[in-house]
Amino acid sequence: MRTTPPNDLPSTLGELRASGHEIRGVKAEIRDNLLAALGSGTDPWTGIVGFGSTVLPQLERALIAGHDIVLLGERGQGKTRLLRSLTNLLDEWTPVIGGSELGEHPYEPIAPETIRRAADLGDDLPVVWKHRSERYTEKLATPDTAVADLIGDVDPVKVAQGRSLGDPETIHFGLVPRAHRGIVAINELPDLAERIQVALLNVMEERDIQVRGYTLRLPLDVLLVASANPEDYTNRGRIITPLKDRFGAEVRTHYPLRLADEIALIEQEADLAADVPAHLLEIIARFTRLLRESTAVDQGSGVSARFSVAAAETVAAAALRRAAITGEAKASGRPIDLQAIIAVLRGKLEFATGEEGREEEILEHLLRRATAETARARLRGVDLTPLAEAVTAHPLRTGDRVPAADVVSALPQLAVLTDVAQRLGAAGTEDPGPMASAAELALELLFLTRKLAKQPSDDGDTVSYG
């Protein structure tokens, strides 16, 4: 990201006027840039997955209308990422008064001190350029957030320097005024105490601020956006009615509607320490979706997209651990690594009342379903009967501590395994990892369809199919 402005930009108010620069409000700026992107076919929502036909059209209409916006949705639905992506709709560089506390436009100083400076310096008023990334301000709402944090307070240091209490220049501005000509995002807005929410009313409607008896008519130019969880309205807090009324748009987010979007999200977000084949990512995505549909899981808390991302990273970590123990040259995820998800990530889920003690059983059942659905979808039309017969006659051992090369060398020489390898992307490589992963998935499908037996070892590290 570029943080140094081009050298040919105006550096004084006089030069800025001579360049023909025109001032725009932040909402007009966002609207113009959004319309230009839509007109040119450019995607302004980089990294946003699964919202193309649902959330984004609503958000775009709200931005074009110039509305302040609240995003409403369960945890892990990408609300914060969506808010942060709004910076893509700002101009890359915008002029501000050099040394200005509030980042005012050189044409329109609003604070008493900068108004005085502008009058004294005239066309020599210094101009600096602010990058779009510096015009986004984010605050996580917490119960201990104070009005001073958001709006401002009297600065005792300025009073001690000789200014009188009646002087508006004694005010230390808070987060919202400092975001003048930019975007202010408040995450988890209902967690903000109701008396603090009241402080935002004037900012959103009259665009002025009130600090300890001072009334400063600052024509703040901000886009205020917020996120909230539907549960927060009834459990931890709520958005007070007058504030909710001032938001021009409430946009509902959701988890990925399509399996392909769920997989794409995992591929985009997961930082994988080892290779994880596509069929394992599909199992994880199906597993996450089954969790969201299960009555045994508290759907009010939701199953975050972070769960599936963490699950993929856990599978990769399990593969890397096995490679370190067995000396494999390259770590590659296999279906046996999926078991690590349950042990490591069960704490990320909230279960429904009455399911105490059954958590592991529920997760095992849903993971088996996800595995079976993926295997059926990817191996549809492949007759695995020869594999079942061969393994029944000569049991095959696999497991968390069994190297991929040992699994592959123990496989029977069957044409059906060539079909399995081609279906699961394991063909054309000398690395045994992908073939071991593909074979394990085929064996697991035979087990789940009761065509093979599976016997875990006493130590839990190995499994015998036969």
Secondary structure by P-SEA (a helix, b strand, c coil): ccccccccccccaaaaaaabbbbbcaaaaaaaaaaaaaaacccccccccccccccaaaaaaaaaaccbbbbbbccccaaaaaaaaccccccccccccccccccccccccccaaaaaaaaacccccbbbbbcccccbbbbccccccccccccccccaaaaaaccccccccccccccccccccbbbbbcccccccaaaaaaacccccccccccccccccccccccccbbbbcccccccccccaaaaaaccbbbbbbccccaaaaaaaaaacccccccccaaaaaaaaaaaaaaaacccccccccccaaaaaaaaaaaaaaaaaaaaaacccbbbbccccaaaaaaccccccccccccccaaaaaaaaaaaaaaaaaaaaaaccccaaaaaaaaaabbbbbcccccaaaaaaaccccaaaaaaaaaacccccccaaaaaaaaaaaaaaaaaaccbbbbbcccccccccc
